[in-house]
Amino acid sequence: MPAPHASNANDPLERERAHLSSSRAALRAMREDVEALDIKDVTANWVNAAVLERQIEERITALADLAHTPLFFGRLDYTHAPGADQAEGAEGEQFYIGRRHVHDADGDPMVIDWRAPVSQPFYRASKKEPMDVRLRRRFGYTGGDLTAYEDEDLTDTAGADRASKLLQAEIERPRVGPMRDIVATIQPEQDEIVRAGIGGTVCVQGAPGTGKTAVGLHRVAYLLYAHRERLARTGTLVIGPNRSFLHYIEQVLPALGELNVAQATVDDLVAHVEVRGTDSAAAARVKGDARMAEVLRRAVRSGVTMPEEPVVVVRGSRRWRVPAYEIEEIVRELLARDIRYGAAREALPQRIAHAVLVRMEQAGEAPDDRVQDAVARNAAVKAAVKAVWPAVDPVKLVLRLLSDAEFLAEHADGVLTAEEQAEILWAKPARGVKSAKWSAADAVLIDEAADLVARTPSLGHVVLDEAQDLSPMQYRAVGRRCTTGSATILGDLAQGTTPWATSSWEEALTHLGKPEAAVEELTQGFRVPREVIAYASRLLPAIAPGLAEATSVREAAGDFSVRPVAAGELDGAVVAACRESLAREGSIGLIAADARIAALGALLTEAGLPYLAPGEETTAEARLTLVPASLAKGLEYDYVVLDEPAAIVAGEPDERTGLRRLYVALTRAVSGLTVLHAEALPGQLG
């Protein structure tokens, strides 16, 4: 690649700025070429035209030059010319590594996509293993302007590997707005997960601040780059714990040029009914138990009965009789095959029709497939199928299970105890489907029943974040969406805050249907200050015994304080701490027990401090977010003011869940944490 022209060829920074300007111009030209495409004479019909027009619009959007996003963030200088089995790269040749590919008018690359094989050494190369790289250069930006560079000579094996100051500055840069990509700061252990093949499922156990969510999103971007055609057919999906979280991460993939990745919560996936009710923790735990799958399987099949009468099919002047015992054999065979209820119901009339055709052939006739289809649609056959194998409505089936004690007892016998059955039965049975106050757990049961009747479509790849909080039945619901594809499972056992939170990834992966998945552990934090993660880790022996304590590579000491205040002075101390945090650069999160949110909201309004709700985008003018502890998971703020830890613990149904909720809240801080308490701190914090 020729060296870029510049006004001062002797100044390396000026040469790099010139290459940035040339690359931006080339990207604009690429976009203008797409905008100039005329498709009037290349489409056969309006459908093709609409599809092509949409693809062109998406391409134009993907080629947008984001002014404040660096077009490239690094450069690789290779040592040798490429050999037969060497990576691309010639002596003296340089590759600029960026968020997307950019080429000049001749088609020569000016920026290489970070996902390309030739870019991999930017993340993996070291002095011990240089991967044929002579020099790695990182760039520093202020806004969209290239303002600094830093070189690492990988041929100097005598010198020790040293931390990159530009890399550290990028990691510690204050954040305002939604979650950013980490494409410039991916670490070797993260890169291994990002570039893992599409054929297998990967589970990432990640402590707070280890970048597990970012790793999962970048893995999607990588898979779409490496397997675009395959995933374009089968689809990709990112599943998050709530809408606030999805809003927070929604700009990461578009910033990497990926626009067609769907996002949803588990509740979105199973939205067969309107959820208007809530369950007790005990009821939700039983409904979420994997044993409910067997109860539902029995209930779905309960309507199947053995025939008592033969089927007589009249065709013309002939009558063909299939005796009841032969139909019973067919029914028992279909039951034994354990195929889906709806598929078996569709197969039954064809099987009966085939028995009729055998008799026709024995009588000397020569029927073909059209005759078999006609017999399968015969009124007598349809009546027999309706009586023997009736249609099942999954919603009505679950309604009956939860309303009818005898029906539930019949199908839960030997599976659920009498106490468990009583726990999930509705005290007041609903009159019908629409009047029922369905809970979120009920919707998952309906989804299971629906899959027992008809197969749920499978996607090519699914990313499941905050996976530790799912019930076994929710894992099954997600697993159904990737039975023929792969998955990336992200979570932290220490942050499980539901009564049914999983105790091990092996158990969770089994319910997901991916027991063979590799479990990778990230323990090196990049965002949470050392003092903060060390303080929060005091809770680990109580909330996740045996889990490795996280460390932090942040050089900045951070700002950490625990402040006891008098009982009547807590509100004033909270306002003062918020003002103190707002005097600094970056985003601020005021995290408190859910029961305290309304009072704190009124307090902030009275103090003249405007605030946002979780998921709302922070701006330079609005940087303070009021966060209920129940919604804090997955979010990050430069500075966190934590209100009354004891109230957060007390707000949960049991102490372990409360301490886990507190662990989550303590680890949302990126640069500083102020803990304010009037009540005694939980003893586990020492």
Secondary structure, 3 states (H helix, E strand, C coil): CCCCCCCCCCCHHHHHHHHHHHHHHHHHHHHHHHHCCCCCCCCCCHHHHHHHHHHHHHHHHHCCCCCCCCCEEEEEEECCCCCCCCCCCCCCCEEEEECCCEECCCCCEEEEECCCHHHHHHHHCCCCCCCCEEEEEEEEEECCEEEEEEEEECCCCCCCCCCCHHHHHHHHCCCCCCCCCCCCCCCHHHHHHHCCCCCCCEEEEECCCCCHHHHHHHHHHHHHHHCHHHHHHHCEEEEECCHHHHHHHCCHHHHCCCCCCEEEEHHHHCCCCCECCCCCHHHHHHHCCCHHHHHHHHHHHCCCCCCCCCEEEEECCEEEEECHHHHHHHHHHHHHHCCCHHHHHHHHHHHHHHHHHHHHHHCCCCCCHHHHHHHHCCHHHHHHHHHHCCCCCHHHHHHHHHHCHHHHHHHHCCCCCHHHHHHHCCCCCCCCCCCCCECHHHHHHHHHHHHHHCCCCCCCEEEECCHHHCCHHHHHHHHHCCCCCEEEEEECHHHCCCCCCCCCHHHHHHHHCCCCCEEEEECEECCCCHHHHHHHHHHHHHHCCCCCCCEECCCCCCEEEEEECCHHHHHHHHHHHHHHHHCCCCCEEEEECHHHHHHHHHHHHHCCCCCECCCCCCCCCCCEEEEEHHHCCCCCEEEEEEECHHHHHHCCCCHHHHHHHHHHHHCCEEEEEEEEECCCCCHHHC
